[in-house]
Amino acid sequence: MANGFAKTKRYLVASDFDQTLSFNDSGLVLSELVGIPGFEEKVAGLAKSNLVQQGAELAYLLRHDPEFRSVRREHLIEAGKRVRLKNNVDLLGDFFEKGLDSYNFQFYVISASPQDVVQSALEGIVQADHIFGTQLEYSASTGEISAIKRVSAGYGKIAVLQELETKLQITPDHTVYIGDGSSDLFVMLHVNSREGYTIAVSEAKFLGRIAKRTVLSDSALSVLVPIFEDILNWNSVQIREVFESFGLALQEWDKTRTDWVTFQQYIRSVPEKLTSASRKTA
């Protein structure tokens, strides 16, 4: 991304929603709200069958599972209000809206969760037209979910990202994507292949191998650390100072790199050289 610094200081920052900007899954919140048990088991069953794209399980259940037929738009909006957001999500949205010095960040949320849920959860934090979730249609007579217009999961996220790059005239190498799970895998691979920048906010090993950086924190502001370091090329003193301007002290910042190594024991023949050496020793 360094080659683009001289050309422009405008960046597209796109983030997932569930467990990236929030602590819990909006589908679980919705299920508890309307009294539908076994949501996690239903999702696991869909994932095992590979029937739908990863991340789109809730959209499928809303349209095809009989137990979810009672869900109406007002339930989705209420579920959004009950989603527990990560700390400082409001400050993160404020930071991206105001920008920093000569840097301009266009912040968008791309999620497979229903758009009504995400917009409700982020009301007053992220502009409604900066949120791309699963778009649903409702029956005018019953209020029942009658169709799914678009699902922002898998390749759907990539399509939204490309549309935003074209609309905002931001080159792919100035695109930053933030995610937490398997539904973000393909979009991260896509962003990396075009010299963009990716940040993981979970300990998922498969994602950590792909993302350029991994940041673990209860605060949504933590994703600014790798952006400051790797994109703006700031040192730790500058980073601490900008957080202090928000009234926050960067108390703990453990920069570690962990190699996860596992060996499996199995029976094999002893190499001939080793056998010969053993005989000489004997």
C-alpha positions in Angstrom: 0.0 0.0 0.0 3.0 2.3 0.4 3.0 3.1 -3.3 -0.3 4.8 -3.0 0.6 7.4 -0.3 1.9 10.0 -2.7 -1.3 9.7 -4.9 -4.0 10.1 -2.3 -4.8 10.0 1.4 -8.3 8.7 0.9 -9.2 5.3 2.2 -12.2 3.0 2.2 -12.6 1.2 5.5 -15.2 -1.6 5.5 -16.1 -3.6 8.6 -18.2 -6.7 9.3 -20.8 -6.3 12.1 -21.6 -9.4 14.2 -18.7 -10.0 16.7 -16.6 -7.4 14.9 -18.4 -4.3 16.1 -20.6 -6.3 18.5 -20.0 -8.9 21.2 -22.7 -11.3 20.1 -24.5 -12.7 17.1 -27.6 -10.7 16.1 -29.3 -13.9 15.0 -29.1 -15.3 18.6 -30.4 -12.0 19.9 -33.4 -12.2 17.5 -34.1 -15.8 18.4 -34.2 -15.0 22.1 -36.4 -12.0 21.4 -39.1 -14.0 19.6 -38.7 -17.2 21.7 -37.2 -19.5 19.1 -34.9 -22.1 20.7 -31.9 -23.9 19.1 -30.6 -21.1 16.9 -27.0 -22.2 17.2 -27.9 -25.8 16.4 -29.8 -24.7 13.3 -26.8 -22.6 12.1 -24.4 -25.5 12.7 -26.6 -27.8 10.7 -26.7 -25.4 7.8 -23.0 -24.9 7.9 -22.4 -28.7 8.0 -24.6 -29.2 4.9 -23.0 -26.4 3.0 -26.5 -25.4 1.9 -25.9 -21.7 2.2 -22.9 -19.3 2.1 -21.2 -18.9 5.4 -22.7 -15.9 7.2 -26.0 -16.2 5.4 -27.6 -18.8 7.7 -29.9 -16.3 9.4 -31.2 -15.0 6.1 -32.0 -18.5 5.0 -33.8 -19.3 8.3 -35.8 -16.1 8.1 -37.1 -17.1 4.7 -37.4 -20.9 4.9 -37.6 -22.0 8.5 -41.3 -22.3 9.7 -40.3 -21.2 13.3 -39.0 -17.9 11.9 -42.1 -17.1 9.9 -43.5 -15.0 12.8 -40.6 -12.6 12.5 -41.5 -9.1 11.4 -39.6 -6.0 10.6 -40.3 -4.5 14.1 -38.7 -7.6 15.6 -35.5 -7.0 13.6 -35.4 -3.4 14.6 -35.9 -4.3 18.3 -33.2 -7.0 18.0 -30.8 -4.4 16.7 -31.4 -2.2 19.8 -30.6 -5.2 22.0 -27.3 -6.1 20.3 -24.4 -5.4 22.7 -21.9 -3.3 20.8 -18.2 -3.3 21.6 -16.9 -0.4 23.7 -16.2 2.9 21.9 -18.0 2.0 18.6 -19.4 5.5 18.7 -15.9 7.0 19.0 -14.8 4.8 16.1 -17.6 6.1 13.9 -16.8 9.7 15.0 -13.1 9.3 14.2 -13.8 8.0 10.7 -16.4 10.7 10.0 -14.0 13.5 11.0 -10.9 12.1 9.5 -7.4 12.9 10.7 -5.3 15.8 9.5 -5.1 15.3 5.7 -6.3 11.7 5.8 -9.9 10.9 4.8 -11.5 7.6 5.8 -14.9 6.5 4.3 -16.3 4.0 6.8 -18.9 1.4 5.7 -20.4 -1.7 7.4 -20.9 -4.8 5.2 -22.7 -7.6 7.0 -24.8 -10.7 6.2 -27.1 -9.7 9.1 -30.4 -8.2 8.1 -30.0 -4.5 7.2 -32.8 -3.5 9.5 -30.9 -5.1 12.5 -27.6 -3.4 11.7 -29.1 0.0 11.0 -31.0 -0.2 14.3 -27.9 -1.2 16.2 -25.7 1.5 14.7 -28.3 4.3 14.7 -26.6 7.6 15.3 -23.2 6.0 14.9 -23.0 5.0 11.2 -25.0 6.7 8.5 -27.8 4.4 7.3 -26.7 4.6 3.7 -23.2 3.4 4.8 -24.6 0.1 6.0 -25.0 -2.8 3.6 -26.7 -5.8 5.1 -29.1 -8.5 3.9 -32.0 -6.7 2.2 -35.4 -8.2 2.9 -38.8 -7.6 1.4 -42.0 -7.7 3.4 -45.6 -8.6 2.5 -47.8 -5.5 2.5 -50.7 -7.4 3.9 -49.1 -9.6 6.6 -45.8 -8.0 7.3 -44.2 -11.4 6.8 -40.7 -11.6 5.1 -41.6 -12.4 1.5 -38.3 -12.3 -0.3 -34.6 -11.8 0.0 -33.3 -9.1 -2.4 -29.6 -9.3 -1.6 -27.3 -11.1 0.8 -24.0 -9.5 1.8 -22.2 -12.8 2.5 -19.4 -14.6 0.7 -19.0 -13.1 -2.8 -21.8 -10.7 -1.9 -19.4 -8.8 0.4 -16.8 -8.6 -2.4 -19.5 -7.3 -4.8 -20.4 -4.5 -2.4 -16.8 -3.6 -1.8 -16.1 -3.3 -5.5 -19.2 -1.2 -6.0 -18.0 1.2 -3.2 -14.5 1.4 -4.6 -16.0 2.4 -8.0 -18.5 4.9 -6.5 -15.9 6.6 -4.2 -13.1 6.3 -6.8 -10.8 4.7 -4.3 -8.2 2.3 -5.6 -8.1 -1.3 -4.2 -4.8 -0.8 -2.5 -6.4 1.9 -0.3 -9.1 -0.5 0.9 -9.1 -1.7 4.5 -11.4 -4.6 5.6 -12.1 -5.6 9.2 -13.6 -9.0 10.1 -13.8 -11.8 12.6 -14.9 -15.1 11.2 -15.3 -17.6 8.3 -17.8 -15.3 6.5 -14.9 -12.8 6.1 -12.5 -15.3 4.7 -13.1 -14.8 1.0 -13.4 -11.0 1.1 -10.0 -10.8 3.0 -8.4 -13.0 0.4 -9.8 -10.7 -2.3 -8.6 -7.5 -0.5 -5.1 -9.0 0.1 -4.8 -10.1 -3.6 -5.3 -6.5 -4.7 -2.8 -5.0 -2.2 -5.3 -3.8 0.3 -5.1 -4.2 4.0 -7.0 -6.7 6.3 -7.5 -6.7 10.1 -8.8 -9.7 12.1 -10.4 -9.1 15.5 -10.7 -12.7 16.6 -8.4 -15.6 17.6 -9.6 -17.7 14.7 -6.4 -19.3 13.3 -7.6 -19.6 9.7 -8.3 -15.9 9.7 -5.1 -14.9 11.5 -3.1 -16.6 8.7 -4.7 -14.4 6.1 -5.2 -11.1 7.8 -2.3 -8.6 7.7 -2.8 -7.9 11.4 -4.9 -9.3 14.2 -6.1 -7.1 17.1 -7.9 -8.5 20.2 -9.7 -6.0 22.4 -13.1 -5.2 23.9 -12.8 -1.7 22.4 -13.7 -1.1 18.7 -11.1 1.6 18.6 -8.4 -1.0 18.8 -8.5 -1.5 15.0 -7.0 2.0 14.6 -3.7 0.8 16.0 -2.6 -1.2 12.9 -4.1 1.5 10.7 -1.9 4.1 12.4 1.1 1.8 12.4 1.1 0.2 9.0 -0.8 2.8 6.9 0.0 6.1 8.4 3.5 4.9 9.6 3.1 6.4 13.1 5.3 5.4 16.0 3.9 4.4 19.5 4.2 7.9 20.9 2.0 9.4 18.1 -0.5 6.6 18.5 -0.8 7.1 22.3 -1.2 10.9 21.8 -4.1 10.5 19.4 -5.9 8.2 21.8 -5.4 10.6 24.6 -7.1 13.3 22.4 -10.2 11.1 22.7 -9.8 11.0 26.5 -8.4 7.4 26.4 -5.2 6.1 27.8 -3.7 3.1 25.9 -3.2 1.1 29.1 -2.2 -2.3 27.8 -0.6 -3.0 24.4 1.0 -6.4 24.1 2.6 -6.9 20.7 3.2 -10.6 20.3 3.7 -13.1 17.6 2.7 -16.7 18.3 3.7 -19.8 16.2 1.1 -22.6 16.7 3.0 -25.9 16.2 1.5 -29.3 16.5 3.2 -32.7 15.8 1.4 -36.0 15.3 3.3 -39.1 16.3 3.2 -42.0 13.8 5.3 -45.1 13.1 7.9 -44.8 10.4 11.1 -46.6 9.4 14.3 -45.2 10.9 16.4 -43.4 8.3 19.3 -45.4 7.1 21.9 -42.8 8.0 20.6 -42.6 11.5 20.6 -46.4 11.7 24.2 -46.6 10.6 25.3 -43.9 13.0 23.6 -45.7 15.9 25.4 -49.0 15.0 28.8 -47.2 15.0 28.0 -45.7 18.4 27.0 -49.1 19.7 
